[in-house]
Amino acid sequence: MTTKRCRVDGLDVEYTDTGSGPTVLFVHGVYVTGALWNDVICELGDGIRCIAPTWPLGAHSTSTAGADIGAEAAAQRIVHFMESLDLTDVTVVANDTGGGLVLSTLGDPSLDTSRIARLVLTNCDTYEHFPPSSFAQVVRLCRLSSAAGGLIMRLLATGPGQKFFSRRWPSTRRSPRDNASYSELS
């Protein structure tokens, strides 16, 4: 898959755009990339236009210098991305924190969400649980300083950062049985 770039809200967002036909836009959660959806995209085949951005949510490789990377800005960026590519009649598929961001987008009366025709949410954060309590300190930091928040997000996206996050908040990603197994491996 060929990676493209689109400038949205002062950030370069990398994405893949494959197939033709009805458009599906994928929204992943934190600390993963658009590659999360590669198997799904392959299963959908060439009869569906699949757009899988790597949103600036911690595992991205593009610079976030000077840009707002808070949750509200991230949610707005989804709509602004669709506008910049002039996407219409879009099916949005979201999981994890991406689902919470999409729900936030739909609840923002200042945004034109008419480009979204269908919504598929899989195993995602919801209104009353967004952002997840495990991210409270990071969210506060991002609100105080986008530069400091960006630095923390980049650090958490590294191997040691992900290991720290997994140990600090293990219940956010694994069952108690998986936590025991993870501790044995570490």
MOQUIDA-V417653 format. One record per pair of residues at least 12 apart in sequence whose C-alpha atoms are under 10 Angstrom apart, sorted by sequence separation. I is the first residue (numbers start at 1). J is the second residue. D is the distance in whole Angstrom. If there is no record, write none. Layout:
[[I:J:D] [I:J:D]]
This chain:
[[3:15:5] [4:16:6] [38:50:10] [57:69:8] [137:149:10] [138:150:10] [167:179:9] [170:182:9] [2:15:8] [3:16:5] [4:17:8] [37:50:9] [56:69:7] [57:70:9] [166:179:9] [170:183:10] [1:15:10] [2:16:6] [3:17:8] [26:40:10] [37:51:9] [38:52:8] [56:70:10] [57:71:9] [78:92:10] [138:152:8] [1:16:6] [2:17:8] [3:18:10] [26:41:10] [37:52:7] [138:153:8] [167:182:9] [1:17:8] [2:18:8] [36:52:9] [37:53:10] [103:119:10] [166:182:9] [167:183:8] [1:18:7] [24:41:9] [34:51:9] [35:52:7] [57:74:8] [102:119:9] [15:33:9] [16:34:8] [34:52:5] [35:53:9] [36:54:9] [56:74:8] [103:121:9] [14:33:9] [15:34:7] [16:35:9] [33:52:9] [34:53:5] [35:54:8] [55:74:8] [102:121:9] [167:186:10] [14:34:9] [15:35:9] [24:44:10] [33:53:8] [34:54:4] [78:98:10] [99:119:10] [107:127:10] [33:54:5] [34:55:7] [56:77:10] [99:120:9] [100:121:9] [103:124:10] [16:38:10] [19:41:9] [32:54:8] [33:55:7] [55:77:9] [99:121:6] [102:124:10] [103:125:9] [104:126:9] [18:41:8] [19:42:10] [31:54:10] [32:55:9] [33:56:9] [55:78:9] [75:98:8] [78:101:8] [79:102:9] [92:115:10] [98:121:9] [99:122:7] [101:124:10] [102:125:10] [103:126:7] [104:127:7] [163:186:9] [17:41:10] [18:42:9] [23:47:10] [24:48:7] [25:49:8] [26:50:8] [27:51:9] [28:52:9] [30:54:10] [31:55:10] [32:56:10] [33:57:8] [74:98:9] [75:99:10] [77:101:10] [78:102:7] [90:114:9] [91:115:9] [92:116:7] [98:122:10] [99:123:8] [100:124:6] [101:125:8] [102:126:10] [103:127:7] [19:44:9] [20:45:9] [21:46:8] [22:47:8] [23:48:6] [24:49:6] [25:50:6] [26:51:6] [27:52:7] [28:53:8] [29:54:10] [30:55:9] [31:56:9] [32:57:8] [33:58:9] [34:59:10] [53:78:10] [75:100:8] [76:101:8] [77:102:10] [88:113:10] [89:114:8] [90:115:6] [91:116:6] [92:117:8] [93:118:9] [94:119:8] [95:120:9] [96:121:9] [98:123:10] [99:124:5] [100:125:5] [101:126:9] [19:45:7] [20:46:6] [21:47:5] [22:48:5] [23:49:5] [24:50:5] [25:51:5] [26:52:5] [27:53:7] [28:54:8] [29:55:8] [30:56:8] [31:57:6] [32:58:7] [33:59:6] [34:60:9] [71:97:10] [75:101:5] [76:102:9] [79:105:7] [88:114:8] [89:115:5] [90:116:5] [91:117:6] [92:118:6] [93:119:6] [94:120:6] [95:121:6] [96:122:7] [97:123:9] [98:124:7] [99:125:6] [100:126:5] [101:127:9] [104:130:9] [18:45:9] [19:46:4] [20:47:5] [21:48:5] [22:49:6] [23:50:6] [24:51:6] [25:52:6] [26:53:7] [27:54:8] [28:55:7] [29:56:10] [30:57:5] [31:58:5] [32:59:5] [33:60:7] [74:101:7] [75:102:6] [78:105:8] [79:106:9] [88:115:5] [89:116:6] [90:117:5] [91:118:4] [92:119:5] [93:120:5] [94:121:5] [95:122:5] [96:123:6] [97:124:6] [98:125:8] [99:126:7] [100:127:7] [103:130:10] [18:46:7] [19:47:6] [20:48:5] [21:49:5] [22:50:8] [23:51:7] [24:52:8] [25:53:8] [26:54:9] [27:55:8] [29:57:7] [30:58:6] [31:59:5] [32:60:8] [33:61:9] [53:81:9] [73:101:9] [74:102:9] [75:103:8] [76:104:8] [77:105:9] [87:115:7] [88:116:7] [89:117:5] [90:118:7] [91:119:6] [92:120:6] [93:121:6] [94:122:6] [95:123:6] [96:124:4] [97:125:5] [98:126:10] [99:127:10] [100:128:9] [18:47:9] [19:48:5] [20:49:4] [21:50:9] [26:55:10] [28:57:9] [29:58:9] [30:59:7] [31:60:8] [71:100:9] [72:101:8] [75:104:6] [76:105:6] [83:112:9] [86:115:9] [87:116:9] [88:117:8] [89:118:8] [90:119:8] [91:120:7] [92:121:8] [93:122:8] [94:123:9] [95:124:5] [96:125:6] [97:126:8] [100:129:8] [101:130:8] [18:48:8] [19:49:4] [20:50:8] [29:59:10] [30:60:10] [71:101:7] [74:104:10] [75:105:5] [76:106:9] [83:113:10] [94:124:7] [95:125:8] [96:126:9] [100:130:6] [101:131:9] [135:165:10] [18:49:6] [19:50:6] [74:105:9] [75:106:9] [80:111:9] [82:113:9] [94:125:10] [99:130:9] [100:131:7] [134:165:9] [17:49:7] [18:50:5] [19:51:9] [72:104:7] [73:105:10] [76:108:8] [79:111:7] [80:112:9] [83:115:8] [97:129:10] [100:132:9] [17:50:6] [18:51:7] [71:104:9] [72:105:8] [75:108:9] [79:112:7] [80:113:10] [82:115:7] [97:130:8] [1:35:10] [16:50:8] [17:51:5] [18:52:9] [76:110:9] [79:113:7] [82:116:9] [97:131:7] [134:168:9] [135:169:9] [15:50:10] [16:51:6] [17:52:7] [76:111:7] [78:113:10] [79:114:9] [97:132:8] [134:169:6] [15:51:7] [16:52:5] [17:53:9] [72:108:9] [75:111:10] [76:112:10] [79:115:8] [133:169:10] [134:170:10] [1:38:9] [15:52:5] [16:53:6] [76:113:10] [79:116:9] [134:171:9] [14:52:9] [15:53:4] [16:54:9] [134:172:8] [14:53:6] [15:54:6] [133:172:9] [13:53:7] [14:54:6] [15:55:8] [57:97:9] [132:172:8] [13:54:6] [14:55:8] [49:90:10] [50:91:10] [51:92:10] [52:93:10] [57:98:9] [12:54:10] [13:55:6] [14:56:9] [12:55:9] [13:56:7] [55:98:9] [11:55:10] [12:56:9] [11:56:8] [14:60:8] [6:53:9] [13:60:9] [14:61:9] [5:53:9] [12:60:10] [13:61:9] [14:62:8] [3:52:9] [4:53:9] [5:54:10] [12:61:10] [13:62:7] [3:53:9] [12:62:6] [13:63:9] [3:54:10] [11:62:8] [12:63:7] [13:64:10] [27:78:8] [11:63:7] [12:64:8] [26:78:10] [10:63:10] [11:64:6] [25:78:9] [10:64:8] [11:65:8] [10:65:9] [11:66:9] [10:66:8] [11:67:7] [25:81:10] [37:93:10] [5:62:10] [10:67:6] [11:68:9] [25:82:9] [37:94:10] [9:67:8] [10:68:9] [11:69:9] [9:68:8] [71:130:9] [9:69:10] [71:131:8] [25:87:9] [24:87:10] [9:73:9] [13:77:10] [23:87:8] [9:74:9] [23:88:8] [24:89:9] [25:90:7] [26:91:9] [27:92:7] [28:93:9] [29:94:8] [30:95:10] [11:77:9] [22:88:9] [23:89:7] [24:90:6] [25:91:6] [26:92:6] [27:93:6] [28:94:6] [29:95:6] [30:96:8] [31:97:10] [9:76:9] [10:77:10] [22:89:8] [23:90:5] [24:91:5] [25:92:5] [26:93:5] [27:94:5] [28:95:6] [29:96:5] [30:97:6] [8:76:10] [9:77:7] [13:81:8] [22:90:7] [23:91:6] [24:92:6] [25:93:6] [26:94:6] [27:95:7] [28:96:7] [29:97:4] [30:98:8] [70:138:9] [71:139:8] [8:77:7] [22:91:8] [23:92:9] [24:93:7] [25:94:8] [26:95:9] [27:96:9] [28:97:7] [29:98:4] [70:139:7] [8:78:9] [27:97:9] [28:98:5] [29:99:8] [69:139:9] [70:140:9] [8:79:10] [9:80:7] [27:98:5] [28:99:8] [29:100:9] [70:141:9] [71:142:9] [72:143:10] [8:80:7] [9:81:9] [26:98:9] [27:99:7] [29:101:9] [70:142:6] [71:143:9] [7:80:10] [8:81:6] [26:99:10] [27:100:10] [28:101:10] [69:142:7] [70:143:7] [7:81:8] [8:82:10] [27:101:9] [68:142:8] [69:143:9] [70:144:10] [6:81:8] [8:83:9] [9:84:10] [27:102:8] [68:143:9] [70:145:10] [8:84:7] [69:145:10] [70:146:7] [7:84:8] [8:85:10] [68:145:9] [69:146:6] [96:173:10] [6:84:8] [68:146:6] [69:147:9] [6:85:8] [66:145:9] [67:146:7] [68:147:9] [70:149:8] [66:146:7] [67:147:8] [69:149:8] [70:150:9] [65:146:8] [66:147:6] [68:149:9] [69:150:7] [64:146:9] [65:147:7] [68:150:9] [64:147:8] [65:148:10] [67:150:9] [66:150:9] [69:153:9] [64:149:10] [65:150:8] [64:150:7] [65:151:9] [63:150:9] [64:151:9] [64:154:10] [25:116:9] [63:154:10] [24:116:10] [58:150:8] [57:150:9] [58:151:10] [60:153:10] [61:154:9] [23:117:10] [24:118:9] [25:119:10] [26:120:10] [27:121:10] [56:150:9] [58:152:9] [59:153:8] [60:154:8] [24:119:10] [29:124:8] [58:153:5] [59:154:7] [24:120:10] [28:124:10] [29:125:9] [57:153:7] [58:154:6] [59:155:10] [61:157:10] [56:153:9] [57:154:9] [58:155:8] [59:156:9] [60:157:8] [56:154:10] [58:156:7] [59:157:5] [58:157:5] [59:158:8] [57:157:9] [58:158:9] [31:153:9] [30:153:9] [31:154:9] [31:156:8] [32:157:8] [30:156:10] [31:157:6] [30:157:9] [31:158:9] [31:162:8]]
